[in-house]
Amino acid sequence: MRTVRISSWFSSIPEQFGYEWVIWDLPQRSLEVNWMEIKKEFKGSVGLFLVCAELSKQNLIAMPTSRNTKGYDVIVLNPDTNRSIGIQVKCSDRKEFPVFSSRWKNYKKKIAEKIICPFVFVDISDINNPTYYILTKDEVKSLIRNVIERYIEEYQKKHHTTFKDMLEMEEKIKRRANLWVLKLSDVEKYKDKWRSIIDL
């Protein structure tokens, strides 16, 4: 009988070809990938496809939307119930997740306009071990409203001003919109809460 030496990772040669298995003892190697730094413009795509992969593991159909689809990044379909839902994905490696921008005068309106579905926040600070935080629409609204109103309260105390004065100043100097973010500590308790999406 002929003998061929093959490595343990190449063990798919069928025995019917008459080969005898002789396995090399290869040194153990880490399966972790050494990634280069992910550029800012690609982080969104990384998070998007990671989330689609995780949803597929839950036996759901996950379809990324086109960039001009307002409010949704992924459409999720439950093939057992034939029900679907749109979700937003926010990905970051900096322990905080931008949600939306607004001025003082319209932050409540922006909350209603920008938060219309569940969110999945993806932490890729360790790209070999991404973590997922899944929140319902109402949970995101509540958290971001608390963040904004807490900031307003602290700003008023620090500058000895009122909200009315803040609105007047904003209009006078044409102040740039505020970028509102949720920190990792704000969403930690929602880690792997996939049931918010799975139970369609």
SVG drawing of the C-alpha trace seen along z (x, -y; Angstrom):
<svg xmlns="http://www.w3.org/2000/svg" viewBox="-46 -86 51 88">
<polyline fill="none" stroke="black" stroke-width="0.4" points="0.0,0.0 1.2,-3.5 1.9,-5.9 1.5,-9.7 2.2,-12.1 -0.5,-14.7 -0.9,-17.4 -3.8,-17.2 -5.5,-20.1 -5.6,-18.3 -7.5,-15.2 -10.2,-15.2 -8.5,-12.9 -10.9,-10.0 -9.7,-6.6 -11.1,-4.9 -8.0,-6.1 -5.9,-3.7 -3.9,-6.0 -2.7,-5.3 -3.0,-8.1 0.3,-9.2 -0.2,-12.5 2.5,-15.0 2.7,-16.4 2.4,-20.1 3.0,-22.8 -0.1,-24.3 -0.9,-27.7 -3.4,-30.3 -6.5,-30.6 -6.7,-34.3 -6.2,-36.6 -3.8,-39.5 -5.8,-42.3 -4.5,-45.6 -6.2,-48.6 -9.7,-49.0 -10.1,-52.3 -13.0,-54.5 -14.9,-54.2 -15.0,-50.4 -16.0,-49.9 -19.7,-50.3 -19.5,-47.5 -17.6,-45.3 -20.3,-45.7 -23.1,-45.2 -21.8,-41.8 -20.9,-40.6 -24.5,-41.2 -25.8,-39.4 -23.7,-36.4 -24.9,-36.3 -28.5,-36.5 -28.0,-33.7 -26.7,-31.5 -30.1,-32.1 -31.8,-30.7 -33.0,-34.1 -32.7,-35.6 -30.6,-38.8 -30.4,-41.1 -28.3,-44.3 -30.2,-47.3 -28.9,-49.8 -27.3,-52.9 -30.2,-55.1 -32.7,-53.0 -33.9,-55.4 -33.6,-54.2 -32.7,-50.5 -29.4,-48.8 -30.6,-45.2 -34.0,-43.6 -34.5,-40.5 -37.0,-37.8 -38.1,-34.9 -38.9,-32.1 -41.0,-30.2 -43.4,-33.1 -42.9,-34.9 -42.5,-38.1 -39.8,-40.7 -38.3,-43.7 -35.7,-46.4 -32.8,-47.1 -30.0,-49.6 -26.4,-48.6 -23.8,-50.8 -20.2,-49.6 -17.3,-51.1 -13.9,-50.1 -13.8,-53.1 -16.3,-51.9 -18.9,-54.4 -21.5,-54.5 -22.7,-57.6 -26.5,-57.5 -27.5,-60.8 -26.9,-64.6 -29.3,-67.3 -29.5,-70.9 -31.0,-71.8 -34.2,-73.0 -35.1,-69.8 -33.6,-66.9 -37.0,-65.4 -38.1,-65.5 -34.8,-63.9 -35.3,-61.1 -38.7,-60.3 -37.3,-60.5 -34.0,-58.7 -34.9,-55.9 -37.6,-53.8 -36.5,-50.2 -34.2,-48.0 -30.5,-48.7 -27.6,-46.4 -24.4,-47.9 -21.2,-46.1 -18.0,-46.5 -15.0,-45.6 -12.3,-46.8 -11.2,-43.1 -11.9,-42.2 -11.4,-38.5 -14.1,-38.6 -16.8,-41.2 -19.6,-41.7 -23.2,-42.6 -25.7,-44.7 -29.3,-44.4 -31.8,-47.0 -35.4,-47.6 -36.5,-50.9 -38.0,-52.1 -34.8,-51.1 -32.7,-53.2 -35.0,-56.1 -35.0,-56.0 -31.2,-55.8 -30.4,-58.5 -33.1,-60.8 -31.5,-60.4 -28.0,-61.1 -29.2,-64.3 -31.2,-65.6 -28.5,-64.8 -26.0,-66.8 -28.5,-69.7 -28.8,-69.7 -25.0,-69.6 -24.5,-72.3 -27.0,-74.6 -25.4,-74.2 -21.9,-74.7 -22.7,-77.9 -25.5,-79.2 -28.0,-79.4 -31.4,-78.2 -32.6,-76.1 -34.3,-79.1 -30.9,-80.9 -29.3,-77.9 -31.8,-78.0 -31.2,-81.7 -27.4,-81.3 -27.7,-78.3 -29.7,-80.4 -27.5,-83.5 -24.1,-81.8 -25.4,-79.1 -23.9,-76.4 -23.1,-73.1 -25.4,-70.2 -24.4,-68.0 -23.4,-64.4 -25.1,-62.2 -23.5,-58.9 -24.2,-55.9 -21.2,-54.6 -20.5,-51.0 -21.4,-51.2 -24.9,-52.4 -25.6,-49.3 -23.6,-46.6 -26.7,-44.9 -28.1,-44.3 -25.3,-42.1 -26.4,-39.2 -30.1,-40.0 -30.9,-38.5 -34.4,-37.6 -35.4,-41.2 -35.1,-40.3 -35.5,-36.6 -39.0,-36.6 -40.6,-38.1"/>
</svg>
